[in-house]
């Protein structure tokens, strides 16, 4: 019973992380690009 609950929890945890990790990475790259653009924009313009 305890092992089944534990495995179920791990399974949902993995599912949850798989669905939340991708948007997090996309957000991070977006913010990094935005920060770089904000830093470079005065020099370009």
KEPAMAR-958851 format. One line per 4 residues: number of its first residue (from 1); for each residue x, y, z of N, C-alpha, C, O. Coordinates in steps of 0.1 Angstrom, whole numbers. Example, Ala and Ser with C-alpha at 12.3 -4.5 7.8 and 13.67 -1.06 7.14 Angstrom:
BEGIN
1 = 132 -57 78 123 -45 78 132 -33 78 142 -33 85  128 -22 71 137 -11 71 129 0 79 134 11 80
end
This chain:
BEGIN
1 = 8 -12 0 0 0 0 9 13 0 7 22 -8  18 13 9 27 25 10 36 26 -2 38 37 -8  41 14 -7 49 15 -19 41 19 -31 46 26 -40  29 14 -32 20 18 -43 18 33 -43 18 40 -54
5 = 15 39 -32 12 53 -30 25 61 -34 24 71 -41  36 56 -30 49 62 -32 52 62 -47 56 73 -53  50 51 -54 52 50 -68 43 59 -76 47 65 -86  30 59 -72 20 68 -78 24 83 -77 23 90 -86
9 = 29 86 -64 34 100 -62 45 104 -71 46 114 -77  55 94 -72 67 96 -81 62 98 -95 68 107 -102  53 90 -99 48 91 -113 42 104 -116 45 111 -126  33 109 -107 27 122 -109 37 133 -108 36 143 -115
13 = 47 132 -99 58 141 -98 65 143 -111 68 154 -116  68 131 -117 76 131 -130 67 138 -141 72 146 -149  54 134 -141 45 140 -151 44 155 -149 45 163 -158  43 159 -136 42 174 -133 54 181 -137 53 192 -143
17 = 66 175 -134 78 182 -138 80 183 -153 85 193 -158  76 172 -160 77 172 -174 69 183 -181 73 189 -191  57 186 -175 48 196 -181 52 210 -176 49 220 -183  59 211 -165 62 225 -160 76 229 -164 79 241 -164
21 = 85 219 -167 99 222 -170 100 229 -183 108 239 -185  93 225 -193 94 231 -207 90 246 -207 98 254 -212  78 249 -202 75 264 -201 85 272 -193 88 283 -196  91 266 -183 100 273 -174 113 276 -182 118 287 -182
25 = 117 266 -190 129 268 -199 127 278 -209 135 287 -212  115 278 -215 111 288 -226 110 302 -219 115 311 -226  105 303 -208 104 316 -201 118 321 -198 121 333 -200  127 312 -193 140 316 -190 148 322 -202 154 332 -201
29 = 147 315 -213 154 319 -225 148 332 -230 155 341 -235  134 334 -228 128 346 -232 133 358 -224 136 369 -229  134 356 -211 139 366 -202 154 370 -205 158 381 -204  161 359 -208 176 362 -211 177 370 -223 185 379 -224
33 = 169 366 -234 170 373 -246 165 387 -245 171 397 -250  155 389 -236 150 403 -234 160 411 -227 162 423 -230  167 405 -217 177 412 -210 189 416 -219 194 427 -218  193 407 -227 204 410 -237 199 421 -246 207 430 -249
37 = 187 420 -251 182 430 -261 181 444 -254 185 454 -260  177 444 -241 176 456 -234 190 462 -232 192 475 -232  200 454 -230 213 459 -228 219 464 -241 227 473 -241  216 458 -252 222 461 -265 215 472 -272 220 480 -280
41 = 202 474 -269 193 484 -276 199 498 -277 199 504 -287  204 503 -265 209 517 -266 221 518 -275 223 528 -281  229 507 -276 241 508 -284 238 507 -299 245 512 -308  227 500 -302 222 498 -316 216 510 -321 216 513 -333
45 = 209 518 -313 199 528 -318 204 542 -319 196 550 -323
end
